Structure formats: C-alpha cells, structure tokens
Amino acid sequence: MTERVYNFSAGPAVLPVPVLEEAQRDLLALPGVGMSILEISHRSKKFDEVILGAEADMRTLASIPDNYQILFLQGGASLQFSMVPMNLMPAGGKADYIVTGSWSKKAVKEAQKVGEVRIAATTEPENFARVPHQDEIALDAEAAYVHFTTNNTIFGTEWKSDPDAGDVPLVADASSDIFSRRTDVSRYGLIYAGAQKNLAPAGVTLVILRDDLLARSPEGLPTMLDYNTHAKAKSLYNTPPVFAIYVMGLVLKWLIAEGGLEAIERRNEEKAGLLYDLIDSTEFYRGHAERDSRSLMNVTFRLPSEDLEKQFISEATKAGFDGLKGHRSVGGCRASIYNAFPREGVEALLSFMKEFERTHG
Amino acid sequence: MTERVYNFSAGPAVLPVPVLEEAQRDLLALPGVGMSILEISHRSKKFDEVILGAEADMRTLASIPDNYQILFLQGGASLQFSMVPMNLMPAGGKADYIVTGSWSKKAVKEAQKVGEVRIAATTEPENFARVPHQDEIALDAEAAYVHFTTNNTIFGTEWKSDPDAGDVPLVADASSDIFSRRTDVSRYGLIYAGAQKNLAPAGVTLVILRDDLLARSPEGLPTMLDYNTHAKAKSLYNTPPVFAIYVMGLVLKWLIAEGGLEAIERRNEEKAGLLYDLIDSTEFYRGHAERDSRSLMNVTFRLPSEDLEKQFISEATKAGFDGLKGHRSVGGCRASIYNAFPREGVEALLSFMKEFERTHG
C-alpha cells in the first residue's frame, strides 16, 4: 500500500482503508456497468441500487424508524443552519438554541434571520469547556424546536446524554459524531450532519427527519431549500452528489461489518480512553474539556507553554502525525479520532507523547 | 483497462480517461501527502494548491478577466435558480428571462418567488425546437438582468451567438456546454454551471461572477446563499466538495493539454457534424432541433415510429451504447457527446445507426 500518515484532521477526515481500496479498484468502471461511478446517471438502475442501498444500510445500522425520512443533500451543516428554521419555524415563531461552541453560534445567527431565537443555555463564559447540565437548560414549551450540537469539534466536548426537550422536537447537528455510538433516532425530530467527519468525503449532507415535520414548511420557499422537495423526490429532485453518496454507502457497509454502532462505540471509548488516561496521568498535558463533557471524537489538550505546543506539533508532523494543531479558539493540540481512525494510530501517538514529555518535560 | 461502454448520458456524463486514471492512481494517498484526496483538510496546503490551481487553469483556459470571481459552490444549477435572483434582483425589482426549455422554466419559477419576472422570449409553442432570433427578444432596459440557458439538454438546442442584452447584465446557465467552445466571459455578468456534464463529477457548481454585481446582494440573506460569503472566503467559508473540485482541476488540465477551447470547439463541431450529417442524409432519422439551433452537446433525433425507437435503444444498449433514450418531453433518442466523449464512440454509433437503418428501414 502507498505510504499513509496518521491523519488527525478535524474534517474532512480519515476514511476506512477498505473503503478507499474498493473505490479505487472500481474508479474506472463499476463492475458490470462499464462506467465510472463519477460518470453514471443519477437516474440509472445502478445508482438506484447505490442510494437505496445506502438508505437501507443506514436504517439497519441505526435502527431508523420508518416514519423518518433519510435525505442526501448538499451545502453542509452550514446550509442546514438556514434550512432548519426556514422549514420548521412557522412565521412569527420562535425556537430554543443550546449554545456549546462556534457551530451552535453560527446556527443561532442563521435562525435569527428567520424568527425569534431563545438561548436556552450557553457555556460560552467557560470557553465552552463543557456542555450544560440538564438543570441549567431553560426550555420553552412553546418553542418550534430545540436545537443543539451533539459534539463540538473545536472545544472537544460531547453530550453524554441528550437534552430532554419534552414534547418539543429535538434538532441535532450531529456532524462530528454521527454513528460513532448507539443512538435512539426516535428521540429526535431532525438530525443533520455534514458527512466529512464520520460518514463520507466532503460534499454530501445527511438529514434524518421525522415525517410529520414536513407539514411545517411554508409555501414559497426556494424549491431546493424545502425538505418536501427532497423527501418527495427521494433525494433525486436534481443531480445529487453521486460519488459522495456512493462512498457513504461503502462506509455504512464497513460500519455494519465492523459490528455496528455498539462495537464502534466500544472502540471509540477505548481509543479516546487511551488519550484521556495519559492526559490524566501527568501535569505535562492538560485537557481542555471538563471530564464529564469529554468528546470521544476530538481530544483537545494543552502543553505547559505555547512554545512547547509549537515544537510538539512540528515534531509530530515530521513523525507522521498530521493535523494535531488545535483550533485558535482553544489553542494547543487536538487529536480527532473519528470512527475510521485506527487504534494503532492512537497508540503510536501515545508513545510519541510519552517520549516528548520525557525529553521536554 | 477495464471494459468501458460508450456513455451517451446527458449528465452525469463521461469524463476523460486520463483524468479517471490519475484520480484512481492517487486515491489511497496523494503523492507526497500520505492521505487520500477524500480525507485531506480543506484548510491544508495541498488543497490550497488544488483549488487555486483549478482557478488559475480556468482563467487561462477561458481568458477569464481579473474582475470576475470564480466560485466553487454546491446545490447545482437548481440552487442557482434561486441564488441569482436573491442576490442580483433588488427588492421590488424585475428581471428578464428567455425561455428555451425545461431548465429555463424552472429558473423562472424560482425567480418569481423573489421578484417580477418578464418572459422576454419563449419558443415553447414550437416545443423548444429552436432558440429565439435576436429580433424576437423583447428586452427591458430597466431589468436587473437577462437570464438565458446556453444549451438545452432535453431539446438539443444551443445558442450560436448570445442574446444581445445591451447594458443589462447577461446571466447564463451554461451547465451543459460550458468550456465546450470559445467564449468571451466579459460579455456576461454571471455564468453558472452544474459541473456534471462538461467539468467534473456531480457535486460542485461553478459560478463566474463580475465583481461589481456583488454589491447588489441585500442584507439578511442566508449566509450560504450570499455570493459575497463565498467570494470573500475564496469558496472556503465552509467545507467545499473537495474531491469534485480536485477532479475539475484535472479536467481543466486535460482541456489545456488537448489544445484549449479552440481545439475542443473544433473537435465538438466534428463529432456533432458526423451525426447531423447522417440525420440530414436520410428520412429514417429526423432531428428534433432546427438546423440553426442545433446543439453540439446533445443530438436529439427520432425514428419513423416509437416501436423502432424502442428497438433501436434496446439493441444499441446491448451493443455497448448506453444512455441514448431521449427525454420524455421530446421522445426518441438523444446522444450526449460532451467534451470528454471520444470521437471513436461517435463513429461507432454512426456505423450502428447505418446498420440499423439498413436492416429496419
């Protein structure tokens, strides 16, 4: 195999090697089709198999009930920041947002263009080092929905259990931890996710939406921004991002073959556990996130000084560990270890971190 | 090489084999990078090279002036149907639309949600068998812009010279013939194109936009729908469709290596000429488009009966000619022969058509 580095990027991020190998093998012509997946019509029988197969596998993997639509869209979570309020918030309506990081804040900004936004909770005063406790969240029973971000890539925090929204539909931006652990889809009104962290290459956006919410979309929305358009057309109203959906299908098959969400959750807990155990065992590395909010996907940590952090990242890069620089809002380092990130890469980083502490500590 | 059929699909469509081969070779790890293009961060140095390289090559290929922005977006032409009026039509404003087919009509429908739309010309009464002559087009000098579709995939018609819009910005949906012939970008205010016919796999949308038009976007647009967002961020406001942009870059390099737009125009004229010459030489095949509106990209034709058409398509498919079924609005057959469609495939189809006529005529 071609030389590959350990890719700790926050997204786009590492994909499973068997998925890359299958995509590579068939890139000139899909078996029995005689064309590349990059060239096939989205109205072809073969692509029907691809997209319906991806949907079916996703329903199996995450036990998604029949009354939920699965939509394959474009524009990333950033476009969902607008589509969610445009579709789900009635004119003159209001919605509750729980703010746990930069992405939540962007979601708020777009929703404010559509209607009234209440901040039901925020941990910004603590530089988003944790997610709120349930008793800090003040929900409005009249809200059109409650929006939250399940995992915060920049700060390295993740909800251990979802906020309790009562009868108000819960809307989750799950871009960075979707299908990384067991989930009960029936608890949500809508889940959305840019694919480029845990699902696929960049270019496709997943929306899982409870049927009854489709009735909320007002008349006169731009056709492409109306969930009903895509639900009715089974994501084929216009040309979808064929290749990204195809790769997502391969990733879903890989997830099932690896043992499904329970197995992947255990593996993610072990991988993250290795790093957090090291961080907890020394004064040299300090975690940014509070213990009960620690993300299994993005491990954020600091070193004793910015100079040491710079040196750490530079030496790590040379040693084949890429993408460890933290986001400027937190500083320091961040190891993103999504589903496809291999355990041996975490172990190799651990050895590197121990050696770096020994020589620089 | 793996067995490949001749792919006459209207889009997604055939890509150049050398492009597919390079993408395949590097799919597990880009040389010197150690990660797949499907995994690299859009903030990485390598992706900067990819996207800036694609932009630079496009400027070279089509002599795009410096006062034009080149944006790599998502959502296809269908989302541009909304973004164009949302950005370019002031509140209470109006725009002129020239209607030459199904896509123009969809563009009109979305623009009507934003402001007043005048139909400056339409050839619908003739089932869109031609584009209008200049003297049939009634333009409004007060219009915010004039919108037209450069090539009509379904009907197989194409403008031989652009409508003259005077001082009103000309907006072109060039999804199906962009970079298939010489073009003078400075004649346009805005050109947009879904990539999946002549540029790249599905999943990226090209917008070429004259700088001064950016000032028109009103306050309060959804951030993702404001051209200014993407112009300011150089298409990196959020994660772009990395792989589709990478392949577009390879296609642009291929176009330059093949001799640029002048050479590709000549080649496209020759390829289409072969088919139109056959159609003109017999009563068995009849073209749908009028001669002076014939598309170089999509050759639409009928046979003496629907039964023969069915038989033709079925036998052609068995013989390795895929995607020849015409759109239901026209019926019959359609051969889409975009830039990357090889001349030998056209020649093979010609032989097949002659033989079919000999045995069924």
Interface residues (C-beta under 8 A of the other chain):
Chain A: M1 T2 E3 R4 V5 N7 S9 A10 G11 P12 A13 V14 L15 V17 L20 E21 A23 Q24 L27 L28 A29 V33 G34 M35 S36 L38 E39 I40 S41 H42 S44 Q74 G75 G76 A77 S78 L79 F81 S82 M86 K106 K109 E110 K113 G194 Q196 P201 A202 G203 V204 G220 L221 P222 T223 M224 L225 Y237 N238 T239 P240 P241 V242 F243 A244 V247 G320 D322 G323
Chain B: M1 T2 E3 R4 V5 N7 S9 A10 G11 P12 A13 V14 L15 V17 L20 E21 A23 Q24 L27 L28 A29 V33 G34 M35 S36 L38 E39 I40 S41 H42 S44 Q74 G75 G76 A77 S78 L79 F81 S82 M86 K106 K109 E110 K113 G194 Q196 P201 A202 G203 V204 G220 L221 P222 T223 M224 L225 Y237 N238 T239 P240 P241 V242 F243 A244 V247 G320 D322 G323
